[in-house]
């Protein structure tokens, strides 16, 4: 919430509507995130065959929208800021309807009665994206000088709170963490992240700023919504630890890509490289 509020302090309506006004890039983004990546997750589940708890987490993550922390990562990678913000907002709102439909479809093709309630997804979206973003944008609209002064302190506080939360959850789930940290789980999550970066980067097209955003959006998914889907369908399993494993692996795997993109963004333009 703090992260998204901080971005709301410098966001505009044009940023929020960026993807809506570009239906082509919206369709490409949805295909990459909700068709290509679930297919990849199912293939990895069959080929690598991780433990059941990791398999379920892998598929539910593939069905989840982008996390709010994508806004910070796409900025660090030199991505198109308006595309990142617009994609986060639009996909999050669409996921209220899209995710339950995808879960039901998955259940029909696997002959299992999978489902997740609209309310569970809507609550995550409203609390994590819509309300904090709207609050930040309202402060920017009515108190622009205040928004400018508090933007950087809020960003710093958000990072500190996020780090503290990760440490707390790691400590609380440490016994489960060790039990799910298997070779097949690590390989599955690494492959999912690498393929997400690759397909998203390619599908976004020649614009480097767009490629960076869609690559990260395809590889990184909302842990809260994935947890809600998983626990709704497998209430006897504990998914907190395995999703932490994914978050750690995803962050580590994305670092080289982000560094590479940063170098490309400052590299002088060369005709031979651009064709």
C-alpha positions in Angstrom: 0.0 0.0 0.0 2.8 2.4 0.8 4.6 1.6 -2.4 1.6 2.2 -4.6 0.7 5.4 -2.6 4.2 6.7 -3.3 3.7 6.1 -7.0 0.3 7.7 -6.8 2.0 10.9 -5.5 3.5 11.4 -9.0 1.0 9.6 -11.2 -1.5 11.3 -13.6 -4.7 10.2 -15.2 -2.8 9.8 -18.4 -0.5 7.3 -16.7 -3.4 5.3 -15.4 -5.2 5.2 -18.8 -2.0 4.6 -20.8 -2.8 0.9 -21.5 -6.5 1.4 -21.9 -5.9 3.9 -24.7 -3.6 1.4 -26.4 -5.7 -1.7 -26.9 -3.0 -3.5 -29.0 -0.4 -3.4 -26.2 -3.2 -4.3 -23.6 -4.1 -7.4 -25.6 -0.4 -8.4 -26.0 0.1 -7.9 -22.3 -2.9 -10.0 -21.4 -1.9 -12.8 -23.8 1.6 -12.9 -22.3 0.5 -12.9 -18.7 -2.7 -15.0 -18.8 -2.3 -17.3 -21.7 1.4 -17.8 -22.3 2.5 -18.0 -18.7 -0.2 -20.3 -17.4 0.7 -22.6 -20.4 4.4 -22.5 -19.4 3.5 -23.2 -15.8 1.5 -26.3 -16.8 4.3 -27.6 -19.0 6.9 -27.0 -16.2 4.6 -28.8 -13.8 4.5 -31.8 -16.1 8.1 -31.8 -17.1 9.8 -31.0 -13.8 7.1 -32.4 -11.5 7.9 -30.4 -8.3 6.2 -31.3 -5.0 2.5 -30.7 -5.0 2.6 -27.6 -2.9 5.1 -26.0 -5.3 3.1 -27.2 -8.4 0.0 -25.5 -7.1 1.9 -22.4 -6.2 3.4 -22.3 -9.7 0.1 -22.5 -11.5 -1.7 -20.0 -9.2 1.1 -17.5 -9.5 0.8 -17.8 -13.3 -2.9 -16.9 -12.9 -2.2 -13.9 -10.7 -1.8 -10.3 -11.8 1.3 -8.2 -11.4 2.4 -7.3 -7.9 2.5 -3.6 -6.8 6.3 -3.9 -6.4 6.5 -4.1 -10.2 6.3 -0.3 -10.2 9.6 -0.1 -8.4 11.3 -2.8 -10.4 10.3 -1.4 -13.8 11.6 2.0 -12.8 14.9 0.4 -11.7 15.2 -1.4 -15.1 14.5 1.8 -17.0 11.1 0.7 -18.2 8.3 2.9 -19.5 6.8 4.4 -16.3 3.3 5.1 -17.8 3.1 1.6 -19.2 4.1 0.0 -15.9 1.6 2.0 -13.9 -1.2 1.6 -16.4 -0.6 -2.1 -16.8 -0.6 -2.6 -13.0 -3.9 -0.8 -12.5 -5.7 -2.1 -15.6 -4.7 -5.8 -15.1 -5.4 -5.6 -11.4 -9.0 -4.4 -12.0 -9.6 -6.9 -14.9 -8.3 -9.7 -12.7 -11.4 -9.4 -10.4 -13.3 -11.0 -13.2 -10.5 -12.6 -15.2 -8.9 -14.7 -12.5 -12.1 -16.5 -11.2 -12.9 -17.3 -14.9 -9.4 -18.7 -15.5 -9.5 -20.8 -12.3 -12.9 -22.3 -13.3 -11.5 -23.0 -16.8 -8.5 -24.7 -15.3 -10.7 -26.8 -13.2 -12.8 -27.8 -16.2 -9.8 -29.0 -18.3 -8.3 -30.9 -15.3 -11.7 -32.2 -14.2 -11.3 -30.7 -10.7 -13.8 -28.2 -9.3 -11.4 -25.3 -8.8 -12.7 -21.9 -7.9 -11.9 -18.6 -6.2 -14.4 -16.0 -5.1 -14.6 -12.6 -6.7 -14.5 -11.0 -3.3 -11.1 -12.5 -2.4 -9.5 -11.1 -5.6 -11.4 -7.8 -5.3 -10.2 -7.3 -1.7 -6.6 -7.7 -2.7 -6.9 -5.4 -5.7 -8.7 -2.7 -3.8 -6.4 -2.7 -0.8 -3.1 -3.2 -2.6 -3.6 -1.1 -5.8 -6.8 0.9 -6.3 -7.3 2.7 -2.9 -3.6 3.6 -2.2 -3.1 4.8 -5.8 -6.2 6.9 -5.7 -5.2 8.4 -2.3 -1.8 9.3 -3.7 -3.2 10.9 -6.8 -5.7 12.9 -4.8 -2.8 14.3 -2.7 -1.0 15.2 -5.9 -4.1 16.9 -7.3 -5.0 19.0 -4.3 -1.7 19.3 -2.5 1.0 19.1 -5.2 3.8 20.7 -3.1 3.1 18.3 -0.2 3.1 15.4 -2.7 6.5 16.5 -4.0 8.0 16.8 -0.5 6.8 13.4 0.8 7.3 11.3 -2.3 10.9 10.2 -1.5 10.4 9.7 2.2 7.3 7.5 1.5 9.4 5.5 -1.0 12.1 4.9 1.6 9.6 4.0 4.3 7.8 1.5 1.9 11.1 -0.2 1.1 12.0 -0.5 4.8 8.6 -1.9 5.8 8.6 -4.3 2.9 12.1 -5.6 3.9 10.9 -5.9 7.5 7.8 -7.8 6.4 9.9 -10.3 4.4 12.2 -10.9 7.3 9.3 -11.5 9.6 7.6 -13.9 7.3 10.9 -15.8 6.7 11.4 -16.2 10.4 7.8 -17.3 11.0 7.8 -19.8 8.1 11.4 -21.0 8.3 10.6 -24.7 9.2 8.3 -24.9 6.2 10.7 -23.0 4.1 13.4 -25.7 4.5 10.9 -28.4 3.7 9.8 -26.9 0.3 13.2 -25.8 -0.8 13.8 -28.8 -3.1 15.9 -29.0 -6.3 12.8 -29.4 -8.5 11.0 -26.5 -6.8 14.0 -24.2 -7.4 14.4 -25.4 -11.1 10.7 -24.9 -11.7 10.6 -21.3 -10.3 13.9 -20.4 -12.0 12.6 -21.7 -15.4 9.2 -19.9 -14.9 10.9 -16.6 -14.2 13.5 -16.8 -17.0 10.8 -17.8 -19.6 8.5 -15.1 -18.3 11.3 -12.5 -18.8 12.1 -13.9 -22.3 8.5 -14.1 -23.6 7.4 -10.8 -22.2 10.5 -9.0 -23.6 9.9 -10.5 -27.0 6.1 -10.0 -27.2 6.2 -6.4 -26.2 7.9 -5.5 -29.5 10.9 -3.3 -30.4 10.3 -0.5 -27.8 12.9 -1.2 -25.1 10.8 0.6 -22.4 7.7 -1.6 -23.1 9.8 -4.8 -23.3 11.2 -4.2 -19.8 7.8 -3.7 -18.3 6.1 -6.7 -19.9 9.1 -8.9 -19.2 8.9 -8.2 -15.5 5.1 -8.3 -15.5 5.1 -11.8 -17.1 7.8 -13.2 -14.7 6.7 -11.6 -11.4 3.2 -12.2 -10.0 1.1 -11.0 -7.1 1.8 -13.4 -4.1 -1.3 -12.4 -2.1 -3.7 -13.3 -4.9 -1.8 -16.5 -5.7 -2.1 -17.4 -2.0 -5.8 -16.7 -2.0 -6.4 -18.9 -5.0 -4.2 -21.8 -3.6 -5.7 -21.8 -0.1 -9.3 -21.5 -1.5 -8.8 -24.8 -3.4 -6.3 -26.6 -1.2 -7.2 -25.5 2.4 -5.2 -28.3 4.0 -1.9 -27.2 2.5 0.4 -24.4 3.6 1.6 -22.2 0.8 3.3 -19.3 2.6 6.8 -20.8 2.6 6.8 -21.9 -1.1 5.6 -18.5 -2.3 8.4 -16.9 -0.3 10.8 -19.3 -2.1 9.3 -18.0 -5.4 9.7 -14.4 -4.4 13.3 -14.8 -3.5 14.1 -16.8 -6.6 12.2 -14.4 -8.8 14.0 -11.4 -7.3 17.5 -13.0 -7.8 16.8 -14.1 -11.3 15.5 -10.7 -12.4 18.6 -8.8 -11.1 20.8 -9.7 -14.1 18.0 -8.8 -16.5 17.4 -5.4 -14.8 21.2 -4.7 -14.8 21.4 -5.6 -18.5 18.4 -3.3 -19.2 20.0 -0.4 -17.2 23.2 -0.7 -19.3 21.2 -0.7 -22.5 19.3 2.4 -21.5 22.5 4.4 -21.0 24.3 2.9 -24.0 24.8 5.3 -26.9 22.6 4.7 -29.9 24.4 2.9 -32.7 23.0 2.4 -36.2 24.5 -1.0 -36.6 22.8 -2.2 -33.4 19.4 -0.9 -34.3 19.4 -2.3 -37.9 
